[in-house]
Structure formats: C-alpha cells, structure tokens
Amino acid sequence: MVVDTETMMWHAEANSGINASGGAGIQAAQFVVNQKPDAVISGDFGPNAYNALNAAGVPMYLCGTVGTVREMVERFKSGQLQRVGSPTQAGHHGRG
C-alpha cells in the first residue's frame, strides 16, 4: 500500500515479485524505490531488500503487531515505530 500520510489517501499495488523463485526482496524494494517514498513500514526486512532500500536512502521502520494501515501510519507519524538499522531476518536464498 502506498499512503500519503498527510491526506491518508492510498492506493494498493500488486507485489510483482511474490511468486519469484529468487530475488523477490530486491524486486519489491526496487518497486518501492520507484515510488519515491519518504519511508517504508514493514513487518520484516530481509538482507536484499534492506540493502536495496538503504542504498536508495529510504528509511525503514518495523510495524510490530499493529493491525491496520491507519494504525501503522498514526504510530509512524507520532514517532512510535522502531527505525531499522540492519536486516531484521535472514535471507531465504538456497532454502528448499
């Protein structure tokens, strides 16, 4: 989801890399970078996605257990989300 945090206008985008056998994190990160976001909120950031977003200068935040997009955005705007400084999970490359 892409959300304007000021107006709360949003649009959903399909994850074109969801069925990729490899490189899904990089594909998703490149899509996000192309949207020119001020930040990304997610439940996890694997090493490939983290490196791609970090190289593009996109700040990353963990959403924790918040349930709705509105709640995540509200927590982001109030500074309650944890900023990510490294990948939050191991990569999946080579796992069967």
GIJOKA-V290027 format. One record per helix or strand. SS is the DSSP state (~ for helix, > for strand). FROM is the first residue (numbers start at 1). LEN is the number of residues. If there is no record, write none. Layout:
<<SS	FROM	LEN> <SS	FROM	LEN>>
This chain:
<<>	2	2> <>	10	2> <~	24	11> <>	39	4> <~	47	9> <>	59	4> <~	69	9> <>	82	2>>
